[in-house]
């Protein structure tokens, strides 16, 4: 093997140095070593660098020009800037990466929600330094300028001219007419030296055909009266979505009331045109949202904001992600499209490879291209990029498309060219967001006749069907459709069905199905946006499309992230499908609004009908936001259906309720006497705890724990095992005490004290009264004797079954029993000095003497 060129620029060398090999990885907790390569990353270059031994990159001629006659060759000096060379992991690295991706979403794994930095990702799964040096060296040798090596080491950005591209990749760059405009593109599939084939996935694009912005276009709304405020609930009965409407329909109110509003989270939005932040400021002011301007980050050259259609897309994404997560930080990443690179690709890559500095845990992309139109290089790029995003804790939302089942077409086309899905949205590592429309009939059932102060008028949740406003359809308000405008959905031709895509209704097709979830997207009830606001112009308009659904769902996800303490959730699909499977399969928590009406059939292409559970028109459905956020983590609660205080060998029946079903619940007890496993098939399950036959002491508190199948969610309850035979109780004075200690004059008081080893002491007597009828051990109570003489039995009862009875002797000053106390009673007492009279023994000491006389005189 001949020596490989090593011609890294100093800046590139610095980049690669920061992405050190696994041996130099910082040892964070947990230790990711098991997912890293060995002592060195294997070199994958095959043979010597022979430029004549070539590997063709298949399917990398843009679909839009494959069968078109070229108009001619471009000028060889035509700049071709910011091209992206997509790299690919080795088979070993892909296996390790897949294992980590699964572990990060497994609650039982120590790597659950433990995320990588872009640099760690590159060091663990990217090409070796030797391979990177060789690829960069080859680019430099062709005369290209290397702009950047991505931190995740899955792509290299480079620039040059058309002539250099034609020579390096053995293709021709020609002009074509595409949708009425002259575009340039490679006319043949490019090729690379065979030695690079093990590392290079291809060039993402060698053309300037833009990805479709997936919206219906902004429809300007007229002002009402002399002002510039729109009539959102119009006099003609039309309705548009204000922020308050979305919150009412999708039940965000309880979350906002609880402070779950996106605080502390960051959403990144993919863009390719700049915006006027003042438009966002005005939008938020009329929607009743708190002041919270987005941050605009320009990646490279500023594209400006001259194209109104592009600006409308940008405003929709920025305004509505922040309208849903109203206190989240929205960072809008803007990259200028070049003659060979779409700004969408550049912005998406920037977000993922700068996660550490951006801090974004949620991102949204409202652009699309169909799988077959993208070719192997573009599909490889996005599959790798979204998987990298997931390992960094980023949840990537992508619009499903606006042409129904005809994913290779645009919504404005008149007929579909075949069933397809968007390659940006169909990878296993992103959430594909489809569209619905409201079954409101255009009437007053769901809408108020006038707007509230925040411009909203929705009254409640509105039933939904699959969004379809294509030609030949009639929307629920009576309007007629046009073009192919409908929610994208269908079956991937590239990706196998992920293990997590399981729920009632999911086809048994072995393929990745789209969409995953949906939100409102219809143009006739479009999302309100502000674009071009001024002192004399509101700039208000309404726009539909899954371009609205994706950023809105990104806002919802930011609320989930906040509820989870700010921790990113990565690929959200495993949890979404768990919730869907539980709801539709076994009566779990109602998180989704099941969309069972409508289809995404469009002219020329038969689509898919909605149905119970999952379907290829709406995915799992739309969501109840509060239920989604509150059920994101599986909750297991435990309650007793019988008394929780039992004697030894007694039983208690417990019920575990799970927000995820079916859920296998493992039961344990802290006394080690109990373990069981039951299944919450319908959301709940029961088991019986039997107390041990003996315990140490009087009482023992036993904690019974029910642990869900994920190993991390638990519910507990406490049993009190009580042994009455071990209870002790003593009273002072008691019946063994001298009579004098238990003798009291009628109406007078005597102090009683109880001591026990369990609970409080309850005092009772058939007559007389107590200063306290319940005392703790060692604390006295005062007994007031009844007004008549005689014996009184006082009972002390512990909290258990132990009790003590004390006989008290109540003496009366009416010694001679004639119902009045006078001198005759005194004479009777004095006579008893020589002849004992029990009635005169006032102190109960068995004799009558001066002591009794003293008592009599003191109380006479």
C-alpha positions, 0 to 999 in steps of 0.5 A: 500500500502506498503512503497516503497523503497527509495534507490537512490544513492547520485549521483542520488539523486542530479540528481533528485533534479536538476529536481525539481517539477513544483513548483520549476521551474524557472519562465521564459518568457513565463510561462509554468505553464499551461502545468505543473502538479498541486501542485504535480505530481501524483504517478502512482505506482499500488499496492504494489511492489510484484515481483511475480505480473508481466507485460510482455512487448509485442513484445520485443524479437528482430525480428532477433531471434524470429524464430531462434533456440538458440545456447545455454545460455550465461554465467550468468557473461556476462556483460550487460552494459548501458541498457536503461530502457525506462519510459513513461509519464502518460496519463495526462502528455502526453496530456499536452505535446501534447498541448505544442508541438502544441503550440510551432509550432503555430505562434499565440501562446505565446509559439511559439518557446519557448523551454524547457530545459531537466530539465524543460521537466523532471519536467513537464512531467516525472514521480514523484519523488516518482515513480522515487525513486521506479523504481531506488530502484527496480533496485538497489534491483535486484543488478544492478548499476544505471548509470544515470537518464536522465535529461528529466526523460524519461529513466534510464541507468543501468548495470549488468550481464546476470544472474541479467537480467534473474532474474530481467526481467524473461527472458533468454539470449541466443546466436543466429546466426544472419547474420553469427555472434553469437549474444546474445539476450533475448529469451522471452519477458521480464517482470517487476513487475505490480506495475511499469507498469504505469511508465516503458515502457520497456528495450530498448534492451537486445541484441547486434544486432546492428542497421543498418548503412544506407549507401551503403558502401564506394567505394574507389576512385583511385588517378589520375596521381602521386598525391593523388587527385581523378578524381571526374568527371572521364574519363569514365563519372562517377560522384561523389558529391563534396561539390560544386556539392551539392551546385550547384544542390540544389542552396546554392550559393545565401545563401552563398553569403548572409552569410548564411553558418551555422555561429553560429549554432550547429549540433549534429551527432549520432555516435558509433565509433570514427573518425580521425579528420585529415580526416575531415581536409583533406576533407574540404581542398580539397573541398574548405571549410573553416577550421572548424574541428568538436568537438568529444565528447566521452560519456563514454568509447571510442569505438575506430575506428577499424571497417572500415564500422562504420568509413565510416558511421561516416565520411559521417555524420560528413563531409557532415553535415559540408560540407553543413553548412560549418561554423556550429559547428559540434559535433560528439557524440560517445557512445560505444555499449555494450553487451545490448545497441546500441551506437546509442541509447546512443548517441541520448539520450545524445544529447537530454538530454544535449541540454543546454550544447551542444547547438545543434538545429539540429541533425542527425541519420543515423541508423535504425531498422524497427518498428516491429523489435524494439518492444514496448520498443524501439519504446516508447523510440524513440517516447518519445526521439524525442518528447522531442527533439522537445520541446527543439527546436531540429530538429531531422533528421533520415534516412528513410532506404536503402532497399526500401519498405522492411524496416526490411531488409538491402540494401545488402539483396537479397530479402525483407521480407515485407513492413515496415518502420524504427521505428527510423524515423517514429515517428511524431516528427522527419523528415524522410529523403528519397533518390533520384537519378539523371536523368542525363543520365551520359552525359554532360548536367548537368556535366562539362568535368573537375573539378573546383578547389573545385573538383566540376563539376555539372552545374545546378540542375539535375532532380531526381527520387526515388533512386532505385539501387536494383537488376533488375534495371538500373541506368541512367548511365547504371549501373545495381543494386543489393540487395535491395538498394533503398530509404526507404518509406511506412506507419507506423504500429504504429503511426496515421497520424499527423495533420500536414501531409497534402499536395496533394498526402498524402494518406488518410490512417490515418497513419504516412507516410514516408519519409517527404523529400529526397535528393540524395542517389544513390551510382553511384553518391555517396557523396565523403568522406575521410577515412584513409587519409595519406601522401601517401593515399588520403583515398577518397571514394564515398558512397550512401544511406539515411545515406548521405541524413539525415546529408546533410539535417541537414546542410540545416536546420542549414542554416534555423536556422541561418536565423531565428537568431539562434533560434531552430525550433523544429519539422520542419515537420509542416512547411515543409508540409505547404510549400508543401501544398502551392506549390502543392495545390495552386501555392505557392513558389516553395521550393521543386523539385517534384520527379515524376519518379521512385519507391522503389519496391525491390525484394520481396516487391512491393513499391510505385511509385512517383507522383505529390506532396507527394509520399511514395517514395520521400516524398515532394521531394528534395529542392531548398535550397535558396527557403527553407531558404527564405520562412521558415517564411511566408512572406506577402507583400503588394502593391498598384495597384492604386495611394496611394494618394486619396481625402476623400472618394477616394479608393485604391486597394491593393494586398497582396502576400503571400509565403504561400497559401492558406492564409487568410489575415486580413486587417486593417487600422490605422485610424480604418475606414477599416477592411476586410478578404480575402483569398490568394488562389493562393498566392495573394489576393486584397482588396479595401480601402475607405478613410474616408469622413473627416479628420483632417487637410490637409493630413493624412497618413494611414497604411494599414496592411495585416496579414497572418493567422498565426497572426505573418507575416504582410505586410504594405503599406501607403495611403495619404488621402489629403483634398485640401479644407484645404490647405492655401497659402499666398504670399508677396507681393500680389495684396493688397500690394501697387503698389510700393511693386510690381513694378520692373525695367525691368531686375531687381529683386524682392523678393517674399515669400510664406507661406502654410500649405501643401507641397512646393510652385511652382512659375511660370510666362509667362516671367522673371525668378526665383532663385528657382521655388520651395520653402518651406513655408516661404522661399523666391524666387527672381524674375528677371523681363523681359526686356520689360515693362508691367504687369507680373502675377506671380503664386504661386501654393501649392502642393495641389490645392491652388494658388495665382496670383500676378500682378507685374508692370515692368517699363523700363528706356526707358520712352519715348518708342523710343527703346533707353535709353538716355538723352531724357528719362531723360527730359521726366521724369523731365517733368512728375514732373508737368504733371504725366506720368505713364511711368516715375513713376519708383517706382510705388508710384503714383507720379513722383519725385526725388525718380524716378529721383534717380532710373533713375540716378542709373541705367542710 
